[in-house]
């Protein structure tokens, strides 16, 4: 279903982490940026960001968004049943060991979703931006919302107050997967905060300022630690040349 106005404020977001065969990440990124960006958006979704995982040379991380779950089903059906995937999908799949590490997400509240402008996307082959992006994932017990609420109402205001605003703050989308051909991680209850900085040292300085803030030190961070099911995991990411999120 082609669209002349790709989703710029998606309400449903996939965070996808692919484990690749050794040495094949650059091949996948080149193929992805050349063949799978505009063609996915023509089907009704928006490619939000593509990244190299700085801690794993064989991991590719990317996000895409949809206006709602019904459109997600239609857009994915159109793309994966269409000619572009039929032609180039086998080459993409040949680079992968695993592509099922997928979180289905939504903004934690209005105004906390990613905002992108697909019309401003750099051309294929553009140089990679000198930016550092982090995606921190907190896990909480199923069906409990107090941890996500602490992220939304406690941590996010502190991040805004002490440094650059996050690119997005997301939580688990609980609606059933409308495209079971592509699995998503079930039974999850997470919060994901994406941030962007000129370099990693700026990221470390911002985190140190947040941790030193009395409200974070005495209330917000201890509250999150009490309800989380595991220590948060931070993905250290480098955007590719065509990533809208950077």
C-alpha positions, 0 to 999 in steps of 0.5 A: 500500500504505497504512501506519499506521507510515511509515518513520521510519528509512529505509534508502534515500533519494532526494535530489531537485533540481528546476529550475523555471520562473521564479517557480513555486517557491512554487506547487510548494511550496504544491501539494506540501505540500498534496497530496503529503505524506500521500498519498506516505506512505500509499503506503509512503514517507516525505517527509523534507524539503522546501527552497528552495535559497538560491542559486537561486530556481528550484530546489526540493530534497527528500528521501524515504525507503523501508525498502528497494529492494523497497518503493521499487518498490511504493510509487512504483508505487502513488503514480504510478499512483494517483489523486492523481498523476493529478489533481495531477501535471500541475500539478506537472510544469507548474512544472518544467524538469528533475526528473532530478537525483536521487541514490539514497542509503543511510546510510554506516553504522548510526545515520547515517540521517535519523530523523524522526517523521511524526506530528509534521509541521506542518500545511499552511500552517505557518510556515517554521522559522527554520533553515539546512540544508546538504547537502554532496556529495563525489564520489569515483572509482567503486567506491573506498570510501576517500573515503567511509570518510574522511567516515564515520570521520574527518569525522563524529566531528569534526563531532559533537565540535565542534558539532551532530550532522549530520541524516544522512550518506549515500552512494550506493546501488548497487542498480539503480533499481527504478523506471526511470520516475523516473531517478536519476544513474548512475555516482555514488560520493558522500557527502552530509552534511546539517547543521542550524543556527539560522542560516548564521553558526552553520554558518560558525562550526562549519565554521571550528572543524572546519577548525582542528582539528589532525586535520582540518587535517593528516589528514582534509581533505587525505585527502579532497581527495586522492581526490575527483574535484571540489570538494565542493558545498554546497547552502544550504537553507531548510526549508519549513513542513512539512519534517521535516528542519530 
